[in-house]
């Protein structure tokens, strides 16, 4: 069955427009997924003992309406049939019995000793899979006019237990370079290329779509490797 967990939007998870940050919504749905894994014997610590770690490769999220403080919502998640080296997982967020947001993601499983990828067939997830919903991980291309707009240094508040910037922190980083007065992130697609360790000074590049609501990002590490690429679409509040 789908795994479901109810929660109330925390006041600390909304921005100055009074709506929940995309990073907060990402944490809600991913926390539900981690809870499902933990309850089935795959907590972070248990996976660490197995010399395994899940790393997010790609994610796409869409929210049809904003979420505000103290609203009761339900995070829904489930793994999908996967193959090769890609573990597929879907998510949804419900409010008042209606689906207001969906997400789809692809994860890689890493052997933490060899840093090699683990095939789906070589790891028993032990969870029932479901058909993916209609939201697809579509490809996007960065426009040629992308330019540097600033830098961002990975600090304490960005880090996960691997001492790399947590995947849910990236929307906040992009938001530092977005015109969000009276607007929210409606949709975001992120390709995670290389991890950003503590103290890394990322170069932020951005390109603007012609509609005034679509923006593209590329972040680069100090060694020149691409850290992430993203497509962000805004909506009026």
N, C-alpha and C positions, 0 to 999 in steps of 0.2 A: 504494500500500500504506500501511497504518498506519505511522507513524513511532514507533520504539521506542528507548528508551535505558535502560540498566541503571545502577543506582547503589546505594550503601550508605548507609543513614541515618546522618548525622553525629551525634556525641554532643552537639554544640552546638545541634542542632535539636530536642531534646526538652525538655520542661518539668519542673517539680519533681515531677510525677506519674510521670515516666519514659516518657512517650509523646510522639511527634512533634507539635509544634504545627500547627494547621491552616494557619498562615501558611507553615510549612516545606513542607507537602505541596502547597500552592498553588505555591510556587516550583519544586518538582520537576516538576510537570506543565507549568507555563508555560515553564520552561527547555527542556523537550523541544520545545515548540511553536516557541520562538524559534530553537532549533538547526535545526529543519526549515526555517524561513524563511531562516536565514542560509546554509545549505547550498544553497539555491535562489536566491541572489542578492538576498535581502531582509533583510539585517542592519539593525540600528538605524541605522548610519551610511549605508548605501545608501538606505534609505527617507528619511532626512533629506535626502540629496542630491536625491531626487525630490520634496521638499517634501511628504512624506506621513508620517503617524504613526497607528498603531493605538491606539485608546483603548478600554479595557474599559467596556462599558455595563452588562451584567448577568452574573452567574455564579451557578450552584448547584452545590454539592459535597456528596457523601454518602460516608461511610466506615463500612463495616460492622464493622470491627474496628480496634483501635489499631495503630500502627506504632511499634516501639521502636528504640533505638539499635543500630547495626551490623547491622540486618536488610537483606538484599539484596532490592531491589524493582525493578520495571520500570515506567517511565512510558510511557504510550501516548497518542498524540494524532493527530488527523486533522481536516482541514477538511470541512465538510458543504456540500451545495448551499445557496446563499444567494441572497437577492434584496433588492431595494430598497437600503437603506443599512445593512443588518445582515449582518455576516460571522459565520456560525455555526461554532463549533469544539467538538469533543468530546474528552474525555480519559478515561483510566482509570489506575489504579495496580494492579499485580499483585504478588503475593507467593506464592512456591512454586507458580507456575503457576495461581493462582486470583485472580480479580478481587476486590479488597477495597475499591475506591473508584472512583467515577465522578464526572465533572463535565461540565457543558455551559455554554457561554458565548456571549455576543453581543458583538461588537466593532464599533466605528465607525471608519471611516477618515477622517482629517481632512486637508484641505489646510492645511498649516501657515502659508501666506502669507495666505490669505483666511479661515481658520478655518471654512470651509464643509465640509459632508459630501460625501464622494465615493461615488457609486453603485457597487454591486457590478459592474454591467455596464461601468463605465468604468475598471476596474482589473483587469489580468490577473494573477491569483494564480499561475497556472502549476503548480498542485498538483492531484493527483487527489482528488476528493471521494468521501465515503462516506455511507451512510445514517446519520442520528443514532441513538444508542442510546435506550433506553426512558426514561432520566432526562429529565424535562421541566422547562423553566423556568416553573414554576407561579407565579402571582401570589399575593401575600399582602397583607393589610391591617393597618395599625398600629392597635392597640386605643386606645380613647378615654382610657384611664388612663395614658398615657405621661407621664413626668415627668423632670425634670432630675436626673441622678445625679453630674455632675461635668464637668470640662473636660479637654481634651487639647491640648497645643501641638505642632505639627508641627516636628520637629527634624531635625538632620543624618542620623540613622540611618533616618529614614522616607523620605528623598528618592530619586527616580530621576533620570535625566539631564535630565529636563524641569523639575527643581526643584519637583516636586509630590510629594505623598505617594503612594508606590507602592501599587498596588492590593492587593498581597500583605500589606501592613502593617496593613490594617484589622482582620483577625481578632485580631491582637495587641492593638490598641486596645480592641476590644470586650471582650477577655478580662480587661482591667484592671477591668472592672465586672461580672464573672460569678463565681458560686460554684463554682470549679473544683476544690476539694479532693476527690480521689477520682473526678473526672469529666473527660470530654473533650468536645470539640465533635464531634458525630456528623454534623451536617448544618448547612450555612450557605447562605443565599441573600442576595446583596447587589445592590442597585441603586445604581449610581454616578451621581450627579446632577451635581455640580459639583466640580472639582478643589480640593484644599487645598494652597496654596503654603507655602513655608518661612515659619515664624513664625506661621502662622495658628493662632488659639486657637479650637478647636472646642468647641461646647457639646454634651455627650452626654446624650441622653434615652433612657430605657429603660422598657419595660412588661413585666410578668411574666405568662406564661401560667398557667392554673389547674393544670397538671400538675406544676409545679415544675421542668420540664426545658426549657420553651420560653420564649424571651426575644426581645423585639423592640427594635431600636435605630433611633434617628434622630439624625444628627449635623448640626449647623447651623454655618455659617460666621459670622464676626463681622458680615457684612453682612445676615444673616438668611436667606440662601439655603440650601436643603437640600443638604448635602454627600453623605450616603448614607442609605439605609434598609436594614435587614437583619432577617432572621429567623434565629435561632440555636437549634438543638436540641441538648441535651446527652445524654450517655449515661454510665452508670456504667462504671468501668474494672474 
